[in-house]
Amino acid sequence: MKAAITIALVALIASNSAFAASTVCESQVAAKNLSGSEKASFMKQCEKKQATLEATNACDAQAKEQKLAGAAMMKFVNKCVKDATAGAAAKK
């Protein structure tokens, strides 16, 4: 039950942060003066990286709340990020 709530929370954070990722990526596109297929390709990669970064930060925070350390923390964070990014990709 706790794991389901954790996954749902991370997925919600990841989906809500998509807007922030788009803003970051759009500013990079503007700075690089990209357009067309180059812009589309860059945006896809950038948003994926941003989603992974934000999920990692959220999962790290949850692991610290649960007072996990070492291998248990790494296992939790890896699974949490995988679940969060898979959930965000499925929503697109």
C-alpha positions as CSV (number, residue, x, y, z in Angstrom):
1,M,0.0,0.0,0.0
2,K,2.8,2.4,0.9
3,A,4.6,1.6,-2.3
4,A,1.5,2.3,-4.4
5,I,1.1,5.7,-2.7
6,T,4.8,6.5,-3.2
7,I,4.6,5.6,-6.9
8,A,1.4,7.6,-7.4
9,L,3.0,10.6,-5.6
10,V,6.1,10.4,-7.8
11,A,4.0,10.1,-11.0
12,L,2.0,13.1,-10.0
13,I,5.1,15.1,-9.3
14,A,6.6,14.0,-12.6
15,S,3.5,14.9,-14.6
16,N,3.1,18.3,-13.0
17,S,6.8,19.1,-13.6
18,A,6.4,18.4,-17.3
19,F,5.5,22.1,-17.7
20,A,8.6,23.1,-15.9
21,A,10.7,20.8,-18.1
22,S,9.1,22.3,-21.2
23,T,10.0,25.8,-20.0
24,V,13.7,24.8,-19.4
25,C,13.9,23.0,-22.7
26,E,12.2,25.8,-24.7
27,S,14.7,28.3,-23.3
28,Q,17.5,26.0,-24.4
29,V,15.9,25.6,-27.9
30,A,15.8,29.4,-28.2
31,A,19.4,29.8,-27.1
32,K,20.5,27.2,-29.7
33,N,18.2,28.7,-32.3
34,L,16.7,25.2,-33.3
35,S,13.7,24.7,-35.5
36,G,11.8,21.9,-37.3
37,S,13.0,18.4,-36.8
38,E,16.1,19.5,-34.8
39,K,13.8,21.3,-32.3
40,A,11.4,18.3,-32.0
41,S,14.3,15.8,-31.5
42,F,16.0,18.1,-28.9
43,M,12.7,18.7,-27.1
44,K,12.0,15.0,-26.8
45,Q,15.5,14.2,-25.4
46,C,15.5,17.3,-23.1
47,E,12.1,16.6,-21.6
48,K,13.0,13.0,-21.0
49,K,16.2,14.0,-19.2
50,Q,14.4,16.7,-17.1
51,A,11.7,14.1,-16.1
52,T,14.3,11.7,-15.0
53,L,16.2,14.4,-13.1
54,E,13.0,15.5,-11.3
55,A,11.9,12.0,-10.5
56,T,15.4,11.2,-9.1
57,N,15.2,14.2,-6.8
58,A,11.7,13.3,-5.6
59,C,12.7,9.7,-5.1
60,D,15.9,10.7,-3.2
61,A,13.7,12.8,-0.9
62,Q,11.3,9.9,-0.3
63,A,14.2,7.6,0.5
64,K,15.6,10.1,3.0
65,E,12.1,10.4,4.6
66,Q,12.1,6.6,5.0
67,K,15.6,6.8,6.4
68,L,17.0,4.4,3.8
69,A,20.7,4.2,3.2
70,G,23.2,2.2,1.1
71,A,22.0,-0.5,-1.1
72,A,18.4,-0.3,0.2
73,M,18.3,3.4,-0.8
74,M,19.8,2.8,-4.2
75,K,17.3,-0.1,-4.9
76,F,14.4,2.1,-3.8
77,V,15.5,5.1,-5.8
78,N,16.2,3.1,-9.0
79,K,12.8,1.4,-8.8
80,C,11.0,4.7,-7.9
81,V,12.6,6.5,-10.9
82,K,11.9,3.7,-13.3
83,D,8.2,3.6,-12.2
84,A,7.8,7.4,-12.3
85,T,9.4,7.8,-15.7
86,A,7.4,4.8,-17.1
87,G,4.2,6.4,-15.8
88,A,5.0,9.8,-17.2
89,A,5.9,8.2,-20.6
90,A,2.6,6.3,-20.6
91,K,0.6,9.5,-20.1
92,K,2.0,11.0,-23.3
